[in-house]
Amino acid sequence: AKASNPEDFLAWCAKTSHSRYLVQYKLDGASLELQYEEGRLLRAVTRGDGAVGDDITPNASRMRGVLPSLHEPFSGGVRGEVLMTHEVHETKHADKANCRNAANGLMKRKDGQGSEDLLVICYDAAGTVPRAGRQGELFGAAGAARASPFADEPGKLEWLRRMGFETARMEVFSSGEEVVAYRARVMDQRE
């Protein structure tokens, strides 16, 4: 469910009554899946049409936050957002309309130029059950076999950090009102 303002969110909280709320920043970038087999990066795939994406492994390998290998023999997908910082945009790519457009263009360039200016912040991971699949198939695609080695969302994010991935900060709150107050503090800091 989506809520576009604090009132909608609090109404949703009243209907669902959860004991805790996990809050992270919404990252405005381009989705990327890093596919690993036994802890080694096989390919990096864009969202594409939602089922099959573009293989941009050579470019992604140059991005900050993409790990060529993991500390564990994990097989599966790690999802993240490809971002460009405001600083990099202003100093190197000011000719592009905004950070998101610049990042989208650079990550798919045939020559890979500018990929080193991009950052991947990861937010999701799922193990896979080995099976024959199409190259570039996303782990969330219909029919893709998934297996979660994580007990819960905080455990998944901790695993991502332990492997060396950059992640967005997560806050945990026990009420909807605490979430709304946190959002107000963040909005006050936001440029």
Protein Blocks (a to p, Z undefined) as FASTA:
>chain_A
ZZfbfklmmmmmmmnopabdcddddddddddddddeehiafbdcdfknomaccdfklmmm
mpghiafbdfbdcecdddddddddfklmmmmmmmpmblmlmmmmmmmpmnlpoklmpccd
dfbdcddddddddehiafkbghiacddfbfblklmmmmmmmnopacddddddfbfklmmm
mmmmmmmmpZZ
